[in-house]
Amino acid sequence: MHENIEDLTHLKKLDSSTVLQCLQSRYKQKQFYTWAGPTLVALNPLKDVPELYSKRMMHLFAHESFTYKTPHIFALGQRTLRHLQWGLGKTHQAIVVNGESGAGKTCNALYLLSFLAAMETNNNEVPNSSNIEVLLCQSNPLLEALGNAQTLKNENSSRFGKLIRLVYLGEGASTQLVSAHIETYLLESTRVARQAAGERNFHIFYQMLAGLSDSLKTELELKDVPIWEIASERDCNAVDEAQFHATVAALEQLSLEDTANQLWKLLAALLHLGNIKFTVTQETWTTNQRHHMESAARLLGLNSNELFQVFTVRNFQAGTKSPAVVRPCSSQNECAARRDTLIKLLYRMTFDTVLESVNEKLQHTNNDQGQGHLFTPKYLCILDLYGFESFQYGNSLEQLCINYANERLQYYFTINYLKEQQVHLANEGLNSIDLDENVLDKHNLISFLDGPVSVFGVLNEECYLNRGCDDSQVCIRIQSSLNERTKGVRSMPPSPRMPRVSRTKAPPVEFAISHYAGLVSYSTVAMLDKNRDQVPGEMMSLLSKSKSHFIKLLLGKDALIFNATHTMNGRRHTVLAKFKNSLDNLMRILNACDVHYVRCIRPSVSEIHYTSSPSQRWDQDYVDAQLNACGVIDTIKVSSFGYPIRMSHEEFATRYQYLSSSRRDRNLDAKEICRRISENYPQMASEVRVGNSQMYATEKGIEMAERWKLQVRNQAASIVQRWWREHLRRKKAALTIQNWWRTIVVVRAANKVKRWWKRKRSAAQLLLKVGQISNSVRVVQRSVRRWLARVRARRAIRQLRAQISCPPPVAQIDENWCDSNTTLKVVSLNWAENNNCAKPTQSPSLISLQLSRLNYFYSVGVISIRRPPSVRARFITRKTCLPFSFIPPKTQLPTGLTDAYL
């Protein structure tokens, strides 16, 4: 029914059931992102979907314009970066990623950061060691290892808040990322000392136990230990070893190799400290885990006896001038608490030191930018804050701070967006809607938490006064303050030392607060101690004597802070006071930015749904509670009538002046030009409105204006192109005509030459034919002359034979040898030995004919131009190769000749 709707504001009916149906339909089709006006609703797929965040998808959203309105985390990053580059709205931009634990906030923030890094154009212009995008991506595995842990709801839950501030320089498409800074909020340091059942410590401990080499484990004395109290090696898995290598690679990429070695030593020392247990023997404190004590002291560069004394002996001092009083701890819990204090202190300082090193590495490139003095820095902030938490039991100070931060963010969104939108639109003469009063009055709960008479006020006051109230008395004071505030009475709550109303009932140690996401019950057990976060002075003095340079580096300026007394000037050092100050700074940063929201929704709360089908992973009531808690329904209502994009009349007129009907309109003032543009395009009237002080537009309206602006430009470009093509066609036609005329001239000249040549060739052929006729005549004449000559020769021979009495010899004369001018003359006739008379039996041996040019001799049937020898020649030869000789049959050869014939 709603599978094709990508924006919830386009729904005809804006209520919870319709929104749920739309989201469920898209979730079944593996479409996990949906727009809710300017807010992006992100459903957790509860499994890895690599094709949804591949490099091809990044390239698609980075370079294709049609993806601008496609619901995706990359589309939100593209929109935010475009607003930052082109100055749409405020100078700075911020993206708030929130939702409850396990909703996918950390993953979406990481994908968003990866996309913004991939959008940079200078990835290959600098080496990897100085590439700000690579450093940003490499810092994330390190911070996750140090600050994330497995909880009951999430296997990779962020136990700290994180604000990544990206610094850009430049304008328009030349805007470049030059540096970054990471701020953290409220690291859950109590987890390093103890964890709830079914949960784990921070990932870094399990990565170290699974990935360190045996030689390094031997050096740190981590081998052959059956169990670690704060991080059991049995909880390690194959993922921890793989993540260990990623963490080491991040340390190497950030040039923190030396810090890595010191980090493993300190973490190993914390593991040894966690295994130390205390026992009383003869009114003195001892321990059975002496080897763990000595190992921890050696790794920390301390004396083991002095370290054990810090755990078991307390120093009291009434004033700055009075001498200190030394007293042993009264119980094992007190000794364990002092041990846990040192563990939390060292881990918190380690986290801060590593973060400071990462920030120094991320900021060092800022000094190398040559354009820093030309442009004002612009910030793009990504806020990844822990989600709303509510456990069935054991909600303590950490959950109170986490839920307070989420209340502040929800209050900011409700007041500074929803209510401000309505008031501003009403002042501008635009339509608005009415919201529920409960939504607009959510700021009252903030004052219940951090006001003068509030939960924070009671806890801070008890820490400042140090009156020794127990947990039940603190709970009674908090309940009283909340009751008085709800009744509207401004009087102070009763003293915690008042007698209890009923001694038969157990003293209360829990109070409940109705948050925007539901009712949460908090326990006051050890809440005051957590709020004080007091570090004994003798502990700081001992750490300052450490031989380890890394421990001295960790102390830094913190030694002065931890040694500060709880006076009026030192009240800010309580956990709640420091956390409130950091949130105030965060709100000031967000007030200076245009904020974009990502609402992460978890479709099911149960872990068994991770392996089920998409239809079974949907919990209708659970999703509905999250949508109402995040204010998605209210966002849809306001966004459907609101205008999230705003700009001045001058900027809008300059940007879209092409949409004006004529050039004369451009001489008018900017507001009138904007009004005429709106009148020229009635389809845009509901999406782009002309306000009294500025222009108001929706994302759809800006998209339509950009599309029409592109059409106008395309039309103008088409006209220019058409004119230019016509010019080219005319030029081509002129060239064609010129080429045709030149061809005609050349053809005419060629034809003239051809005609002359034909005439000349005809004459030559005529002459050739005449010559052939002449030759034919000469041939006929020659043939006739030859015939006449043969006739004369025969006649002469007959006459000669008649003169001879004996029979005439047969003279074989080739008639062709007789020429027309040849005269046959008998020179002499040689007979045998007589005179001219021969015997009748004898034949003449030789006849000689004298012609006009040659003498021919006839003898033995052969005519030759040479006189044959008188003696008969006989050749006797062997067989030879005579390929060109004429060899007659052997029977016809003369006697004695086999291979040659003469």
C-alpha positions in Angstrom: 0.0 0.0 0.0 2.8 2.4 0.9 5.8 0.7 -0.6 6.6 3.4 -3.1 6.4 6.4 -0.6 9.9 7.5 0.3 8.9 10.5 2.4 6.5 10.1 5.3 5.3 13.7 4.8 3.6 12.7 1.6 1.3 10.4 3.4 -2.4 11.4 3.1 -3.1 10.5 6.7 -0.4 11.5 9.2 -0.9 9.3 12.2 1.1 6.5 14.0 -0.7 3.6 12.3 -0.1 4.9 8.8 3.5 5.7 9.5 4.1 2.2 11.0 2.5 0.5 8.0 4.7 2.5 5.6 7.9 1.7 7.6 7.0 -2.0 8.0 6.3 -2.3 4.2 9.6 -0.7 3.3 11.5 -2.8 5.9 10.1 -6.0 4.4 11.4 -4.9 1.0 14.9 -4.2 2.5 14.5 -0.4 2.2 15.8 0.6 5.5 15.8 4.4 5.1 12.9 6.8 4.8 12.6 10.5 4.8 10.4 12.3 7.4 10.8 15.8 6.1 14.4 16.9 6.8 14.8 14.0 9.2 16.1 10.6 8.0 14.5 7.6 9.7 17.0 4.7 9.7 15.8 1.2 10.5 18.4 -1.2 11.8 18.5 -4.2 9.4 19.9 -6.3 12.3 22.5 -7.8 9.9 25.3 -6.8 7.6 24.2 -5.3 4.3 27.5 -4.6 2.5 25.9 -3.9 -0.9 24.0 -0.9 0.7 27.2 0.9 1.6 29.6 -0.3 -1.1 32.0 2.0 -3.0 29.7 1.9 -6.0 26.9 3.3 -3.9 29.2 6.0 -2.6 30.2 6.9 -6.2 26.5 6.9 -7.2 25.4 9.3 -4.5 28.4 11.5 -5.0 28.0 12.1 -8.7 24.4 11.5 -9.6 21.9 14.3 -9.1 18.8 12.1 -8.9 20.0 10.5 -5.7 19.6 13.8 -3.9 16.0 12.8 -2.8 16.6 9.1 -2.4 16.4 8.1 1.3 19.9 7.0 2.4 22.5 8.0 4.8 24.7 9.0 1.9 22.0 11.2 0.6 21.9 13.1 3.9 25.7 13.4 3.8 25.5 14.8 0.2 22.8 17.3 1.2 24.7 18.5 4.3 27.9 18.9 2.4 26.1 20.8 -0.4 24.6 23.2 2.1 28.0 23.7 3.5 29.7 24.3 0.2 27.1 26.6 -1.3 26.1 28.5 1.9 22.5 27.3 2.0 21.4 28.3 5.5 23.9 28.8 8.3 27.6 28.7 7.7 28.1 25.5 9.8 26.3 22.2 9.5 25.7 19.5 12.0 24.3 15.9 11.8 22.8 14.4 15.0 22.6 10.6 15.0 20.5 9.4 17.9 18.3 6.6 19.0 18.2 4.1 21.7 20.9 1.5 22.4 21.3 -1.0 19.6 19.4 1.1 17.0 22.5 1.4 14.7 23.8 4.9 15.6 27.5 4.0 15.6 27.2 2.2 12.2 25.3 5.0 10.5 27.8 7.6 11.9 30.7 5.5 10.6 29.1 5.1 7.1 28.4 8.9 7.1 32.0 9.6 7.9 33.3 7.2 5.3 31.1 8.9 2.6 32.3 12.4 3.5 35.9 11.2 3.3 35.2 9.6 -0.1 33.7 12.9 -1.3 37.1 14.6 -1.1 38.9 15.2 -4.3 42.4 15.3 -3.0 42.7 11.6 -1.8 45.7 10.8 -4.0 47.4 14.2 -3.8 49.1 13.6 -0.5 50.6 10.5 1.0 48.6 8.3 3.3 50.4 9.3 6.4 49.1 12.9 6.0 45.8 12.2 4.3 43.1 13.5 6.7 40.4 11.2 5.2 42.5 8.1 5.9 43.4 9.3 9.4 39.7 9.9 10.2 38.7 6.4 9.1 41.7 4.8 10.9 40.9 6.6 14.2 37.5 4.9 14.4 38.6 1.3 15.1 41.0 2.6 17.8 38.3 4.7 19.6 35.8 1.8 19.3 38.2 -0.6 20.9 38.8 1.8 23.8 35.2 3.1 24.2 32.8 0.4 23.0 31.6 -2.7 24.9 29.0 -5.5 24.6 25.8 -4.8 26.5 22.6 -6.8 26.9 21.1 -5.0 23.9 24.0 -4.3 21.7 27.2 -6.2 20.9 29.1 -3.0 20.0 27.5 -0.3 22.1 29.3 3.1 22.4 29.9 3.8 26.0 30.8 7.5 25.4 29.5 10.4 23.4 31.4 11.6 20.4 31.4 14.8 18.4 33.5 14.8 15.2 34.1 18.3 13.9 35.3 18.4 10.3 36.9 21.7 9.2 36.5 22.8 5.6 38.0 25.7 3.7 37.0 27.1 0.4 33.8 28.0 -1.4 31.6 26.0 -3.7 33.0 22.9 -5.4 36.6 23.9 -4.3 35.7 23.3 -0.6 38.2 20.9 0.9 38.5 19.1 4.2 41.6 20.3 5.9 41.5 19.0 9.5 39.2 17.4 12.1 38.7 17.3 15.9 37.0 14.7 18.0 35.4 15.5 21.4 34.0 12.9 23.8 31.4 13.0 26.5 31.1 10.9 29.6 33.2 7.8 29.2 31.6 5.0 31.2 34.8 4.4 33.2 33.0 2.4 35.9 32.7 -0.4 33.4 36.4 -1.0 33.4 36.2 -2.1 37.1 32.9 -4.0 37.1 30.2 -5.0 34.6 26.6 -6.2 34.9 25.8 -9.9 34.4 25.9 -10.8 30.7 27.9 -7.8 29.7 31.6 -7.4 28.8 34.3 -4.9 29.5 35.7 -2.6 26.8 36.7 -4.4 23.6 40.4 -3.5 24.0 41.0 -6.0 26.8 39.6 -9.0 24.9 41.4 -7.9 21.7 44.7 -7.8 23.7 44.2 -11.2 25.3 43.2 -12.8 21.9 45.8 -11.1 19.7 49.0 -10.5 21.6 51.9 -12.8 20.8 53.1 -15.4 23.4 56.4 -13.6 23.9 54.7 -10.3 24.7 52.2 -12.1 27.0 55.1 -13.6 28.8 56.7 -10.3 29.2 53.5 -8.8 30.6 52.9 -11.9 32.7 49.5 -12.6 31.1 50.0 -16.3 30.6 49.0 -19.1 32.9 46.3 -17.0 34.6 43.1 -19.1 35.0 40.8 -16.1 35.1 40.8 -12.3 35.0 38.2 -10.6 37.2 37.6 -7.5 35.0 37.9 -9.2 31.6 37.7 -13.0 31.4 39.7 -14.6 28.6 36.9 -17.1 28.2 34.7 -14.3 26.8 37.1 -13.8 23.8 36.0 -14.9 20.4 37.4 -15.0 16.8 36.2 -11.4 16.1 38.4 -10.0 18.9 41.5 -11.3 17.3 40.6 -9.8 13.9 39.7 -6.5 15.6 43.0 -6.6 17.4 44.9 -6.4 14.1 42.7 -3.6 13.0 43.5 -1.7 16.2 47.2 -2.3 15.7 47.0 -1.1 12.1 45.2 2.1 13.3 47.9 2.8 15.8 50.6 2.4 13.2 48.6 4.6 10.7 48.4 7.3 13.4 52.1 6.9 14.1 51.4 5.7 17.7 53.7 2.6 17.7 55.5 3.7 20.9 52.1 4.5 22.5 50.9 1.0 21.6 53.6 -0.7 23.6 52.9 1.5 26.6 49.2 0.9 26.2 49.6 -2.9 26.4 51.6 -2.5 29.6 49.1 -0.3 31.2 46.1 -2.5 30.2 48.0 -5.6 31.5 48.6 -3.7 34.8 44.9 -3.0 35.1 44.2 -6.7 34.6 46.6 -7.5 37.4 45.0 -4.9 39.6 41.6 -6.3 39.1 42.7 -9.7 40.4 44.0 -8.3 43.7 41.8 -9.2 46.7 42.2 -8.1 50.3 42.1 -10.1 53.5 42.6 -9.2 57.2 45.2 -11.0 59.3 46.0 -9.8 62.8 44.3 -6.4 62.2 46.5 -5.8 59.1 45.5 -6.0 55.4 47.2 -8.6 53.2 46.6 -10.2 49.9 46.9 -13.7 48.5 47.6 -12.4 45.0 51.0 -10.9 45.8 52.4 -11.8 42.3 49.6 -9.8 40.7 50.5 -6.8 43.0 54.1 -7.0 42.1 53.4 -7.4 38.3 51.0 -4.4 38.4 53.6 -2.3 40.3 56.4 -3.3 37.9 54.3 -2.4 34.8 53.3 1.0 36.3 56.8 1.8 37.5 55.8 1.9 41.2 56.8 0.3 44.4 54.6 -2.6 45.3 54.5 -1.9 49.0 53.6 1.7 48.5 50.9 0.7 46.0 49.4 -1.8 48.4 49.5 0.9 51.2 47.5 3.3 49.0 44.8 0.6 48.7 44.6 -0.2 52.4 45.4 3.0 54.2 43.5 6.3 54.2 44.8 9.8 54.9 42.6 12.3 56.5 43.3 16.0 56.7 41.0 18.6 58.4 42.6 21.6 56.8 45.5 22.6 54.6 47.7 23.4 57.6 46.7 20.5 59.9 48.7 17.3 59.8 47.3 14.3 58.0 45.8 11.4 60.0 46.5 7.9 58.7 43.9 5.2 59.3 43.5 1.7 57.8 40.5 1.0 55.7 37.6 -0.3 57.6 36.4 -3.0 55.2 37.2 -5.0 52.1 34.7 -3.0 50.1 36.6 0.2 51.0 39.9 -1.3 49.8 38.3 -2.6 46.6 36.7 0.8 46.0 40.2 2.5 46.3 41.6 -0.2 43.9 38.7 0.4 41.4 39.3 4.2 41.7 42.9 3.7 40.5 41.8 1.4 37.7 39.1 3.9 36.5 41.5 6.8 36.8 44.2 5.2 34.8 41.9 4.0 32.1 40.1 7.4 31.8 43.5 9.2 31.5 44.7 6.6 28.9 41.5 7.2 26.8 42.0 11.0 27.0 45.7 10.8 26.1 45.1 8.5 23.1 42.3 10.9 22.0 44.6 13.9 22.3 47.2 12.2 20.2 44.6 11.4 17.5 43.5 15.0 17.5 47.0 16.3 17.1 47.5 14.0 14.1 44.2 15.1 12.6 44.9 18.8 13.1 48.5 19.0 11.9 47.5 19.3 8.3 45.7 22.5 9.0 48.9 24.4 9.0 49.9 23.2 5.6 46.9 24.7 3.8 47.8 27.7 1.8 44.3 29.0 1.5 43.6 29.2 5.2 44.0 33.0 5.3 41.6 33.5 2.4 38.5 31.7 3.7 36.8 31.4 7.0 36.7 27.8 8.3 33.4 26.0 8.1 32.5 23.1 10.3 30.5 20.0 9.7 29.8 18.2 13.0 28.7 14.6 13.4 27.3 13.9 16.8 27.1 10.3 17.8 25.6 10.3 21.3 24.7 7.2 23.4 21.1 6.3 23.1 18.4 6.3 25.7 18.9 3.5 28.3 16.5 2.0 30.7 17.3 -1.3 32.5 14.9 -3.3 34.7 17.3 -3.0 37.6 20.5 -1.0 38.4 19.9 2.3 36.6 22.5 4.5 38.2 24.4 7.7 37.7 25.6 6.7 34.2 22.1 6.1 32.9 20.9 9.3 34.5 23.6 11.3 32.6 22.9 9.4 29.3 19.1 10.0 29.5 19.7 13.6 30.6 21.7 14.2 27.4 19.0 12.6 25.3 16.4 14.8 27.0 18.5 17.9 26.2 18.7 16.8 22.5 15.0 16.1 22.3 14.3 19.4 24.0 16.5 21.2 21.5 14.8 19.5 18.6 11.3 20.2 20.0 11.8 23.8 21.0 14.4 25.0 18.5 12.9 23.3 15.5 9.2 22.5 15.9 8.1 25.4 18.0 10.5 27.9 16.3 9.2 26.7 12.9 5.6 27.5 13.8 6.3 30.9 15.4 8.6 32.0 12.6 6.3 30.9 9.9 3.4 32.7 11.6 5.4 35.9 11.8 6.2 35.6 8.1 2.6 35.3 7.2 2.8 31.6 6.3 0.6 28.7 7.3 1.4 26.7 10.5 -0.1 24.0 12.6 -0.8 23.5 16.2 1.1 20.9 18.2 0.3 19.1 21.4 1.1 21.1 24.5 2.9 18.2 26.0 5.4 18.3 23.2 6.0 22.0 23.6 6.3 21.7 27.4 9.0 19.1 27.5 11.5 21.6 28.7 10.0 21.4 32.1 11.6 18.0 32.6 15.0 19.5 31.9 14.5 21.8 34.8 13.5 18.9 37.0 16.9 17.3 36.3 19.4 20.3 36.3 17.5 23.2 37.9 18.3 24.9 41.2 16.0 22.4 43.1 16.4 19.2 41.1 18.0 15.8 40.9 21.4 17.3 40.0 21.1 20.0 42.6 20.5 17.5 45.4 23.4 15.2 44.3 25.8 18.0 43.9 24.9 19.7 47.2 25.4 16.4 49.1 28.8 16.0 47.4 29.8 19.6 48.3 28.6 19.5 51.9 29.8 15.9 52.5 27.4 15.4 55.3 27.6 11.6 55.2 24.1 10.9 54.0 23.3 7.3 53.1 21.6 6.2 49.9 18.1 6.2 51.3 18.4 9.8 52.6 19.6 10.9 49.2 16.6 9.2 47.6 14.2 10.8 50.0 15.6 14.3 49.2 15.3 13.7 45.5 11.7 12.4 45.8 10.8 15.4 47.9 12.3 17.9 45.4 10.5 16.3 42.5 7.2 16.3 44.4 7.6 20.0 45.3 8.5 20.9 41.7 5.5 19.0 40.3 3.2 20.9 42.7 4.6 24.2 41.6 6.0 24.9 45.2 9.4 26.6 45.1 10.3 25.8 48.7 13.3 23.6 49.6 12.8 20.0 50.2 13.0 18.6 53.8 16.4 17.8 55.3 17.7 14.2 54.7 18.2 13.8 58.5 14.5 13.9 59.1 13.2 10.7 60.9 11.6 8.2 58.7 7.8 8.0 58.6 7.7 4.3 59.1 10.5 2.3 60.5 8.9 -1.0 59.6 9.4 -0.4 55.9 12.7 -0.7 54.1 14.2 2.7 53.3 13.7 3.8 49.7 16.7 3.8 47.4 14.9 4.4 44.1 13.2 7.3 42.4 11.4 7.4 39.0 11.5 10.0 36.3 9.1 10.1 33.3 11.3 10.7 30.3 10.2 11.4 26.8 10.9 7.7 26.0 9.1 6.3 29.1 9.3 5.9 32.9 12.8 5.1 34.2 13.6 4.0 37.8 17.0 5.1 39.2 18.9 3.6 42.2 20.7 5.9 44.6 23.1 3.1 45.7 26.7 4.4 45.4 25.4 7.4 43.3 27.1 10.0 45.6 30.4 8.2 45.3 30.1 8.1 41.6 29.2 11.7 41.4 32.2 12.7 43.6 34.6 10.7 41.5 37.1 11.7 44.2 40.7 10.5 43.8 42.7 10.3 47.0 45.6 12.7 47.2 48.1 10.0 48.3 47.1 8.1 45.1 48.0 11.0 42.9 51.2 11.6 44.8 52.2 7.9 44.3 51.5 8.1 40.5 53.6 11.2 40.2 56.6 9.2 41.5 56.2 6.6 38.8 59.3 5.7 36.8 57.2 5.2 33.7 57.2 8.1 31.2 53.8 7.1 30.0 52.3 7.4 33.4 53.8 10.9 33.8 52.4 11.7 30.3 48.9 10.5 31.5 49.0 12.7 34.5 49.8 16.0 32.7 47.5 18.7 34.0 45.1 16.3 35.6 47.1 16.2 38.8 46.1 19.8 39.6 42.4 19.0 38.8 42.2 15.9 40.9 44.0 17.5 43.8 41.5 20.4 43.9 39.4 20.6 47.0 35.6 20.7 46.9 35.2 24.3 47.6 32.9 26.8 45.9 35.5 27.0 43.1 35.8 23.3 42.9 32.1 22.4 42.5 32.5 22.1 38.8 34.6 18.9 39.4 31.7 16.7 40.2 30.7 14.3 37.4 27.2 15.9 37.0 28.6 19.4 36.9 31.3 18.6 34.4 28.8 16.7 32.2 26.3 19.5 32.3 29.0 22.0 31.3 30.1 19.8 28.4 26.5 19.5 27.2 26.0 23.3 27.5 29.0 23.7 25.2 27.5 21.1 22.8 24.2 23.0 22.7 26.1 26.2 21.9 27.8 24.4 19.0 24.5 23.1 17.7 22.8 26.5 18.0 25.4 27.9 15.5 24.7 25.1 13.0 22.0 24.0 10.7 21.1 20.6 12.3 20.2 17.5 10.3 18.7 14.5 12.1 19.1 10.8 11.8 16.6 8.9 13.9 17.7 5.3 14.3 15.0 2.8 15.1 15.5 -0.7 16.3 12.7 -3.0 14.9 12.8 -5.5 17.7 14.2 -5.6 21.3 14.7 -9.3 21.5 18.0 -10.9 20.5 16.3 -14.0 19.0 15.0 -11.9 16.1 18.5 -11.5 14.7 18.2 -14.8 12.9 14.6 -14.6 12.0 13.0 -13.4 8.8 12.3 -9.6 8.2 8.6 -10.1 8.9 9.3 -11.7 12.2 11.9 -9.1 13.2 9.2 -6.4 13.5 7.8 -5.4 16.9 4.9 -3.0 16.3 4.6 -1.7 19.8 8.3 -1.3 20.3 8.7 0.6 17.0 5.7 2.8 17.8 7.2 3.7 21.2 10.5 4.7 19.6 8.8 6.8 16.9 6.9 8.8 19.5 9.9 9.1 21.7 12.0 10.5 18.9 9.3 12.9 17.8 9.1 11.5 14.3 5.3 12.0 14.1 5.6 15.6 15.2 8.4 16.1 12.7 6.2 14.8 9.9 3.4 17.2 10.7 5.6 20.3 10.9 7.8 19.3 7.9 4.8 18.8 5.7 3.8 22.5 6.2 7.2 23.9 7.1 10.0 25.2 4.9 13.4 23.9 6.0 15.5 25.8 3.4 15.7 29.6 3.8 17.6 32.3 2.0 17.5 36.0 1.5 15.6 37.6 -1.3 18.8 38.9 -2.9 20.3 35.4 -2.9 17.2 33.8 -4.3 16.8 36.4 -7.0 20.5 36.1 -8.0 20.3 32.3 -8.0 17.1 32.0 -10.0 16.9 35.2 -12.0 16.7 33.1 -15.2 13.1 32.2 -14.2 12.0 35.8 -14.5 9.7 36.4 -17.5 11.6 39.3 -19.0 14.8 41.2 -18.6 13.0 44.3 -17.5 12.0 42.5 -14.3 15.7 42.3 -13.3 15.7 46.1 -12.7 13.2 45.6 -9.8 14.1 45.0 -6.2 14.9 41.4 -5.1 11.7 40.8 -3.2 9.5 41.8 -6.2 11.6 39.6 -8.5 11.0 36.7 -6.1 7.3 37.3 -6.1 7.1 37.4 -9.9 9.2 34.2 -10.2 6.7 32.6 -7.8 3.8 33.9 -9.9 5.3 32.7 -13.2 5.4 29.1 -11.8 2.1 28.3 -10.1 3.3 24.7 -9.5 6.0 26.1 -7.2 3.6 28.3 -5.2 3.1 25.8 -2.4 6.7 24.8 -2.2 8.4 28.2 -2.4 7.0 31.1 -0.4 8.0 34.8 -0.3 8.3 35.8 3.3 8.6 39.3 4.8 12.3 39.0 5.5 13.5 36.0 3.4 12.5 33.2 1.1 11.1 29.9 2.4 11.3 26.7 0.4 11.1 23.0 0.8 13.5 20.5 -0.6 11.0 19.7 -3.3 10.6 23.4 -4.1 14.4 23.9 -4.4 14.5 20.8 -6.6 11.8 22.2 -8.8 13.5 25.6 -9.1 16.8 24.0 -9.9 15.1 21.8 -12.5 13.3 24.8 -14.2 16.5 26.8 -14.0 18.3 24.0 -15.7 15.5 23.9 -18.4 15.8 27.7 -19.0 19.6 27.3 -19.3 19.1 24.3 -21.6 16.7 26.3 -23.8 19.1 29.2 -24.0 21.9 26.8 -24.7 19.7 25.1 -27.4 19.1 28.5 -29.0 22.7 29.3 -29.1 23.5 25.7 -30.3 20.8 26.0 -33.0 22.2 29.3 -34.2 25.7 27.9 -34.2 24.6 24.8 -36.0 22.8 27.0 -38.6 25.9 29.0 -39.0 27.9 25.8 -39.4 25.3 24.5 -41.9 25.5 27.7 -44.0 29.3 27.6 -43.9 29.2 24.0 -44.9 26.7 24.7 -47.7 29.0 27.5 -48.9 31.9 25.2 -48.8 29.9 22.6 -50.7 28.9 25.1 -53.4 32.5 26.2 -53.7 33.8 22.7 -53.9 31.1 21.9 -56.5 32.1 24.9 -58.6 35.7 24.0 -58.3 34.9 20.5 -59.3 32.9 21.8 -62.3 35.9 23.9 -63.5 38.3 21.0 -63.0 36.0 18.6 -64.8 35.6 21.0 -67.7 39.3 21.4 -68.0 39.7 17.7 -67.8 37.1 17.1 -70.5 38.9 19.6 -72.7 42.1 17.8 -72.3 40.4 14.4 -72.9 38.9 15.7 -76.1 42.2 16.9 -77.3 43.8 13.7 -76.4 41.1 11.7 -78.1 41.6 13.7 -81.3 45.3 13.2 -81.1 44.9 9.5 -80.4 42.5 9.1 -83.3 45.1 10.7 -85.6 47.7 8.4 -84.2 45.5 5.4 -84.8 44.8 6.5 -88.3 48.5 6.8 -89.0 49.0 3.4 -87.4 46.4 1.8 -89.6 48.0 3.4 -92.7 51.3 2.1 -91.6 49.8 -1.3 -91.1 48.3 -1.2 -94.7 51.7 -0.2 -96.0 53.3 -3.0 -94.1 50.7 -5.4 -95.5 51.4 -4.2 -99.0 55.1 -4.6 -98.5 54.5 -8.1 -97.1 52.5 -9.0 -100.2 55.1 -7.5 -102.4 57.8 -9.5 -100.7 55.8 -12.7 -100.9 55.2 -12.2 -104.6 58.9 -11.4 -105.1 59.8 -14.6 -103.2 57.4 -16.6 -105.3 58.8 -15.2 -108.5 62.3 -15.9 -107.2 61.4 -19.5 -106.4 59.9 -19.9 -109.8 63.1 -18.5 -111.4 65.2 -20.8 -109.2 63.2 -23.9 -110.2 63.5 -22.9 -113.8 67.2 -22.4 -113.5 67.6 -25.8 -111.7 65.6 -27.5 -114.4 67.9 -25.9 -117.0 71.0 -27.0 -115.1 69.7 -30.6 -114.8 69.0 -30.6 -118.5 72.6 -29.7 -119.2 73.9 -32.6 -117.1 73.8 -36.0 -118.8 73.6 -38.1 -115.6 70.6 -38.1 -113.5 70.6 -34.9 -111.5 71.1 -35.1 -107.8 68.3 -34.2 -105.6 69.0 -30.8 -104.1 66.9 -30.0 -101.2 66.6 -26.2 -101.0 64.2 -24.5 -98.7 62.2 -22.2 -100.7 62.0 -19.7 -97.8 65.7 -19.2 -98.0 65.4 -17.5 -101.4 65.1 -13.8 -101.3 63.5 -11.7 -103.9 66.8 -10.3 -104.9 68.7 -13.6 -104.7 70.2 -14.8 -107.9 71.0 -18.5 -108.3 74.2 -19.2 -110.0 76.1 -22.5 -110.4 79.7 -21.8 -109.7 81.3 -25.2 -110.1 80.4 -28.8 -110.1 83.0 -31.0 -108.6 82.9 -34.5 -109.9 85.0 -37.4 -108.8 88.4 -37.2 -110.2 87.5 -36.5 -113.8 86.8 -33.2 -115.4 83.3 -31.8 -115.7 82.0 -35.1 -116.9 81.2 -37.8 -114.4 80.2 -41.3 -114.5 76.6 -42.2 -114.5 76.9 -44.1 -111.3 78.5 -41.4 -109.5 76.7 -38.5 -107.8 78.1 -35.1 -107.3 79.5 -34.7 -103.8 79.0 -31.0 -103.4 76.9 -28.3 -105.0 77.8 -24.7 -104.3 75.2 -22.0 -104.8 76.3 -18.4 -104.8 73.6 -16.1 -103.8 73.6 -12.3 -103.6 74.8 -12.2 -100.0 75.8 -15.7 -98.8 77.3 -18.9 -100.3 75.4 -22.1 -99.5 76.8 -25.5 -99.7 74.8 -28.7 -100.3 76.1 -32.1 -99.5 74.7 -35.4 -98.3 71.2 -33.9 -97.8 72.5 -30.9 -95.7 72.6 -27.3 -96.7 75.2 -25.2 -94.8 76.9 -21.8 -95.0 80.2 -23.6 -94.2 82.1 -25.9 -96.4 81.9 -29.4 -94.9 85.2 -31.1 -94.2 86.5 -33.6 -96.8 87.2 -36.2 -94.1 84.4 -37.7 -92.2 84.5 -36.8 -88.5 83.8 -39.5 -86.0 83.2 -38.6 -82.3 83.4 -41.2 -79.6 82.1 -39.8 -76.3 80.8 -41.0 -73.0 77.3 -40.3 -71.8 76.9 -36.7 -70.9 74.1 -34.4 -69.7 73.0 -32.4 -72.7 69.5 -31.1 -71.8 69.3 -28.8 -74.8 70.6 -31.1 -77.5 68.4 -32.9 -80.0 68.9 -36.6 -79.7 67.3 -38.8 -82.5 66.6 -42.5 -82.0 69.6 -44.7 -81.8 68.8 -46.6 -85.0 69.0 -43.3 -86.9 72.4 -42.3 -85.4 75.5 -42.7 -87.6 78.0 -45.4 -86.7 80.1 -44.5 -83.6 77.9 -41.7 -82.2 75.8 -42.5 -79.1 75.1 -39.2 -77.3 76.0 -36.5 -79.8 74.9 -35.9 -83.3 76.6 -33.6 -85.8 
